[in-house]
Amino acid sequence: MTTYIIKRLFDLIFVLIGVSLLVFLMLRFIPGDAVEIMLGANVDISAERVDALRAQLGLNLPVHEQYLQWLGGVLRGAFGTSIWTGQPVAKEI
């Protein structure tokens, strides 16, 4: 019975990693740009401001590095900041 539970817990690790990867990729590849949403539809936005916000959010990094940072944040309970309200997501949940 103990080996069965250990095997199931080991399988659970792979399922959780797979689900987290799926959720991350879905969030990254949906249409729209989070930076443009955060800055609004203002046409006065400079390219430098967009690049600075991308760097602040880590969106200028390769996708695999973004995933590792995102996963690390999720494991620490740091879910980031809401693009709509500017409040921490953990507080809103």
Secondary structure, 3 states (H helix, E strand, C coil): CHHHHHHHHHHHHHHHHHHHHHHHHHHHHCCCCHHHHHHCCCCCCCHHHHHHHHHHHCCCCCHHHHHHHHHHHHHHCCCCECCCCCCEHHHHC
